[in-house]
Amino acid sequence: MSRKRRPRRRAPVRRGPHPLRMAGKAVLAALIVVIAASGWVVWTYSGPGPAARQGPATTVILEHGSGVAQIARDLAKAGVIRSSSLFIAAAKLSGAGRSLKAGEYDVPSHASMARILGDIRAGRVVRHLITVPEGWTSEMAADAVARSPVLTGQAEAPPEGAILPDSYQVERGEARAAVLRRMTAAQDKVLAELWASRQPDLPFRTPEEAVALASIVEKETALPAERPRIAAVYINRLRAGMRLESDPTIIYGVSKGRPLGRGISRAELTTLTPYNTYLVAGLPPTPIANPGRASLAAVLNPPKTTELFFVADGGGGHVFSSTFAEHEKNVARWRAVERQHAAAESGK
């Protein structure tokens, strides 16, 4: 008896991945990489930057003449950016690379690369102050500029009275000569402004003579309220043909305005120098210091008074008088105060 053969089952055909499916996966993978890379770029550029290695900020000095690549290397070396390549790319794509400014920068801890690039593009450099007090000589001002460790080069002191006392912002790497030129330009501007609105018939002819008188006023009092009154005294004395008899002019003839650390000696009082206004009539040949705006304004627009004398009152100010007899009485009072101070010192 014959048996019927059962039909054999065919094995299923195994097909490979569909090409479209494979392409889709590749695109998805590439997209994920692009998104991840983009996220890293955005985070590295706009997100918080590295922490400062010490303190709340990192000081970075970018030298003049540095290109974008060198600036990026300096920032990376200082530890304030994570990627010099990204900084270079951002600088070039944004157009900032053509206007990055050298100087000293304080980069706050965790500052973003975007902020750092913006600060360097805008030139937000660290500013240092040099202060020239009213009444300093030009040599004293030049010494302060010379001592600044952030400035470069050498510079001679300007003429006496040519500097406007003030606080000046300077940048690391700035030339000392340029800083002094700014100080003298400020004085020129203020003097021109005040000279244009001066009173008529003043007893001097030039702005330089006004500065010389203002420098005496500056050195005679530390009280701002007294400047106009002291200016009026000297204006009245010049009009009357009297000698100015100013102690600070004697000191300038002895030490070029450096403090003596003592009183004026009788020998100094009677020694003839071009600056001894007890012996020489009129104004000294040059200013004896750099007067401030208030002293310049006081001599160019003095109040109308009849006062010709003043003497210390023992309290930091002065007593004024219109006659020599009044002045002698005021001097006698001042001498009594001096004797009391001397007695108190000797009794200690």
Buried (B, 14 or more C-beta within 10 A) or exposed (E): EEEEEEEEEEEEEEEEEEEEEEEEEEEEEEEEEEEEEEEBBEEBBEBEBBEBEEEEBBBBBBEEEBEBBEBBBBBBEBBBBBBBEBBBBBBEEEEBBEEBBBBBBBBBBBBBBBBBBBBBBEEBBBEBEBEBBBBBBBBBBBEBBBEBEBBEEEBEBBEBBBBBBBEBEBBBBBBBBBBBEBBBEBBEEBBEEBBEEBEEEBBBEEBBBBBBBBBBBBBBBEEEEBBBBBBBBBBBBBEEEBBBBBBBBBBBBBEBBEEEEEEBEEEBBEBEBEBBBBBBEBBBEBBBBBBBBBBBBBBBBBEEBEBBBBBBBBEEBBBBBBEEEBBEBBBEBBEEEEEEEEEEEEEE
